[in-house]
Amino acid sequence: MLTGGFPEPYTFGQRLKAYFLEHGNPYDVVHDNQTLAPGVLALQRWGVPLVTTIHHPIQRDLALALDQQRDWKGRLLVRRWHHFLRMQERVVPQLKHLVTVSAASRDAIAEAFRIPAGRIKVVHNGVDSTRWAPLPEVPRAPATLLTVASADQPLKGLTVLLEALATLRKSHPTVTLRVIGKLNPDGPTGARLQALGLGEAVTFEAGLSEAALRQRYAEATLAVVPSLYEGFGFPAAEAMACGTPLVSSTGGALGEVVGDAGLTVPPGDSAALAHAIDQLLQAPELRLGLGARGRSRALEQFSWARAGAAMVQCYQEARSP
């Protein structure tokens, strides 16, 4: 039955519970990646060592999605799709071993689920610095911005970036934007793109291989992450690992991830975003410096070896009596 809801987390939890009832527990640790369902919680009650990662509270997505709706029908559909949040709000306070990917997410999760922040361990995501690395032999294209958006959603801030681009083209008429992501022509990005008359200045690419995306980072003058909120922000970390100069919002964990390795602006502020991009377009030496600083930060802070060692400690704690 089509209800407009998203029952998959609950259903997965029930299938997992049934599997363990049939097969027993052949595992040292079960790591749940934000299912947050009663069926998964049952494993903890049965004594199965359980570690749960929450990337960020989906309550943030719900709030931003509701803000974008213009009528009650749209808001109703959004609320129906997010109905699984009620289930998560019952389950999360009962979970013993919680992990998230940033201090910003830790604090947001604690607030959303009404639990002490001290119950949540922070393990930053890792970035493979051998696969995401500079390509010094590839020349950077002039006045070319790159942004990576996993989905055409308000959370990703694409309309904010389009507003900034429209401002920039008054003083930089040749500047263009390459979006790695699929455009929904009927969505807010498509509407804003048309309203601003930026059709010829913006291109969209989807389904790229990892090698092709690395090539795009190497070709770009600079990368932009305009998200209103991110629990971590892989596009920012990947851009830094590739040595691509970066302008980012501070939405959610982005300020924590970027640090001093990029120019940062408040989320949702298109004027500040345009100003920061303009700074980098006019300063080749600053771009080189930020690119090198970003690469160093990715190597030091976001290696998989570091993330793996921290997660192993979480597994050991879950297995302790």
C-alpha positions in Angstrom: 0.0 0.0 0.0 1.3 3.5 -0.9 1.0 5.6 2.2 3.7 8.2 1.5 5.7 6.8 4.5 9.1 5.2 4.7 8.7 1.8 6.4 12.1 0.3 5.4 13.9 0.9 8.7 11.2 -0.8 10.7 10.9 -3.6 8.2 14.7 -4.2 8.1 14.7 -4.4 11.9 12.0 -7.1 11.8 13.9 -9.1 9.2 17.1 -8.9 11.3 15.3 -10.0 14.4 13.8 -13.0 12.5 17.2 -13.9 11.2 18.7 -14.1 14.7 15.8 -16.1 16.0 16.4 -18.6 13.3 20.2 -18.7 13.2 21.3 -17.6 16.6 24.2 -15.2 16.9 27.3 -16.0 14.9 28.8 -12.5 15.2 31.2 -10.8 17.6 29.6 -7.4 17.2 26.6 -6.1 15.3 27.0 -2.5 14.0 23.8 -0.8 13.1 24.1 2.1 10.6 21.1 4.3 11.7 18.3 1.8 11.4 17.2 2.6 14.9 14.4 0.1 14.8 12.8 -2.0 17.6 14.0 -5.2 15.8 17.6 -4.1 16.2 17.1 -3.0 19.8 15.9 -6.6 20.5 19.4 -7.9 19.7 20.8 -5.7 22.5 18.2 -7.2 24.9 19.3 -10.7 23.9 22.9 -9.9 24.9 24.2 -9.4 21.3 27.1 -6.7 21.4 25.5 -3.8 19.5 27.1 -0.6 18.3 24.9 2.1 16.6 26.1 4.9 14.4 23.8 7.9 14.0 25.2 10.3 11.4 22.9 13.1 12.2 19.4 13.5 13.6 16.8 13.4 10.7 14.8 15.9 12.7 17.0 18.5 11.0 16.0 17.2 7.5 12.4 17.3 8.5 12.5 20.9 9.7 14.3 22.1 6.5 11.9 20.2 4.3 8.9 21.6 6.0 10.2 25.1 5.6 10.3 24.6 1.8 6.7 23.6 1.5 4.2 26.1 0.3 0.9 24.4 1.3 -0.6 22.0 3.8 -0.6 19.1 1.3 3.2 19.3 0.9 3.7 19.5 4.6 1.5 16.5 5.2 3.5 14.4 2.7 6.8 15.5 4.3 5.5 14.5 7.8 4.2 11.2 6.5 7.5 10.3 5.0 9.3 11.2 8.2 6.9 9.2 10.4 9.7 6.7 11.2 11.2 9.4 13.5 8.6 8.5 16.2 10.1 5.0 16.2 13.6 6.3 16.4 12.8 8.6 19.3 11.5 5.6 21.2 14.5 3.4 20.4 17.6 5.7 20.6 17.4 6.5 24.4 17.5 2.7 25.1 20.7 2.0 23.0 23.9 1.5 25.1 26.7 2.1 22.6 26.1 5.2 20.4 28.6 6.6 17.9 28.5 9.6 15.6 30.7 11.3 13.1 31.3 14.7 14.6 31.0 16.8 17.7 28.3 18.9 16.0 26.2 15.8 15.3 26.8 14.5 18.9 25.3 17.7 20.3 22.4 17.7 17.8 21.6 14.0 18.5 21.6 14.6 22.3 19.2 17.5 21.9 16.9 15.7 19.4 16.6 12.4 21.4 16.9 14.0 24.9 19.9 12.1 26.0 23.2 13.2 27.6 25.9 14.1 25.0 28.4 12.2 27.1 26.7 8.9 26.1 27.7 9.4 22.4 31.2 8.7 21.2 32.6 10.8 18.3 34.5 9.0 15.5 35.2 11.2 12.5 34.6 9.5 9.1 37.7 8.6 7.2 38.8 9.6 3.7 41.1 7.3 1.6 43.9 9.7 0.9 45.4 7.5 -1.8 42.2 7.4 -3.8 41.3 11.0 -3.0 44.6 12.8 -3.8 45.9 15.7 -6.0 46.5 15.2 -9.7 49.2 17.8 -10.2 49.5 17.0 -13.9 45.9 18.1 -14.5 45.6 21.9 -15.1 42.8 23.7 -13.3 40.2 25.3 -15.5 39.8 29.1 -15.0 36.8 30.4 -13.1 35.2 26.9 -12.6 33.4 26.1 -9.4 32.6 22.5 -8.4 30.0 21.4 -5.9 28.9 17.8 -5.0 25.3 17.2 -4.0 24.2 13.7 -3.3 20.5 14.8 -3.6 18.6 17.8 -4.9 17.3 18.7 -1.5 17.0 22.0 0.4 19.6 20.7 3.0 22.3 20.8 0.4 22.0 24.6 -0.2 22.1 24.5 -3.9 19.7 27.4 -4.3 22.0 29.4 -2.0 24.9 28.7 -4.2 22.9 29.7 -7.3 22.1 33.0 -5.7 25.8 33.5 -5.0 26.6 32.6 -8.6 24.2 35.1 -10.0 25.9 37.8 -7.9 29.4 36.6 -8.9 28.6 36.7 -12.6 28.2 40.5 -12.4 31.9 40.9 -11.8 33.1 37.5 -13.1 30.9 37.0 -16.2 32.8 33.8 -17.3 32.5 32.0 -14.0 30.7 28.6 -14.3 29.4 26.0 -11.9 29.6 22.2 -12.3 27.2 20.3 -10.0 28.0 16.6 -9.4 24.5 15.4 -8.9 21.2 15.0 -10.6 18.8 17.9 -11.2 15.2 17.5 -10.4 13.7 20.0 -13.0 10.5 20.3 -10.9 12.4 20.9 -7.6 13.5 24.1 -6.0 16.9 24.1 -7.6 15.4 23.8 -11.1 13.0 26.6 -10.4 15.7 28.9 -9.0 18.0 28.1 -11.9 15.4 29.2 -14.4 14.4 32.3 -12.4 18.0 33.5 -12.2 18.7 32.8 -15.9 21.8 30.7 -15.1 21.0 27.8 -17.5 24.2 28.3 -19.6 26.4 28.8 -16.6 25.5 25.6 -14.7 26.0 22.0 -15.7 24.9 18.8 -13.9 26.7 15.4 -14.0 25.5 12.2 -12.3 26.7 8.7 -12.0 30.4 9.5 -12.2 33.0 6.9 -11.3 35.3 7.7 -8.4 38.2 8.3 -10.8 36.1 10.7 -12.8 35.1 12.7 -9.7 38.7 12.9 -8.6 39.4 14.3 -12.1 36.7 17.0 -11.6 38.2 18.0 -8.3 41.6 18.4 -10.0 40.1 20.5 -12.8 38.1 22.9 -10.6 39.4 26.3 -9.7 37.8 25.7 -6.3 35.2 23.6 -4.6 32.1 24.9 -2.8 30.1 23.2 -0.1 27.0 25.4 0.5 25.0 22.9 2.7 22.7 24.2 5.3 23.5 21.3 7.5 25.8 18.3 7.4 26.5 15.6 10.0 30.0 15.3 8.6 30.5 16.5 5.0 32.3 14.1 2.8 32.5 16.5 -0.2 34.4 18.9 2.0 36.8 16.2 3.2 37.3 14.8 -0.3 38.0 18.2 -1.7 40.6 18.8 0.9 42.2 15.4 0.3 42.4 16.3 -3.4 44.1 19.6 -2.6 41.3 21.6 -4.1 40.8 25.1 -2.6 37.6 25.1 -0.7 34.8 27.5 0.3 32.3 26.0 2.7 29.4 26.9 4.9 29.6 26.2 8.6 26.3 24.3 8.6 26.3 21.4 11.1 29.8 19.8 11.3 31.3 21.6 8.3 33.2 24.2 10.3 34.6 21.3 12.4 35.7 19.4 9.3 37.1 22.3 7.4 38.8 24.1 10.2 41.3 26.7 8.9 41.8 24.7 5.6 39.2 26.7 3.7 37.1 29.9 3.7 33.9 29.4 5.7 30.7 31.4 5.8 27.4 31.1 7.7 24.9 28.6 6.1 22.2 30.1 4.0 24.1 33.4 3.4 24.4 33.8 -0.3 26.1 37.2 -0.1 28.8 35.9 2.2 29.3 32.9 0.0 29.7 35.0 -3.1 32.2 37.2 -1.3 34.3 34.2 -0.2 34.3 32.7 -3.7 35.3 36.1 -5.1 38.2 36.3 -2.7 39.6 33.0 -3.9 38.9 33.7 -7.6 41.1 36.8 -7.3 43.9 35.3 -5.2 45.9 32.4 -6.9 48.4 32.3 -4.0 45.6 32.0 -1.4 44.1 29.1 -3.5 47.4 27.3 -3.5 47.9 27.7 0.2 44.4 26.5 1.1 44.7 23.5 -1.2 48.0 22.4 0.5 46.5 23.1 3.9 43.4 21.1 3.1 45.5 18.1 2.0 47.5 18.2 5.2 44.4 18.4 7.3 42.8 15.4 5.5 45.9 13.3 6.1 46.2 14.3 9.8 42.5 14.3 10.9 40.5 12.1 8.6 42.6 9.0 7.8 40.8 5.6 7.8 43.6 4.2 10.1 42.6 6.8 12.7 38.9 6.2 12.2 39.4 2.4 12.3 41.4 2.4 15.5 38.7 4.5 17.2 35.9 2.2 16.0 37.8 -0.9 17.2 37.8 0.7 20.7 34.0 1.1 20.5 33.6 -2.5 19.5 35.8 -3.7 22.4 33.7 -1.6 24.8 30.5 -3.2 23.5 31.9 -6.7 24.0 33.0 -6.0 27.5 30.7 -7.5 30.2 
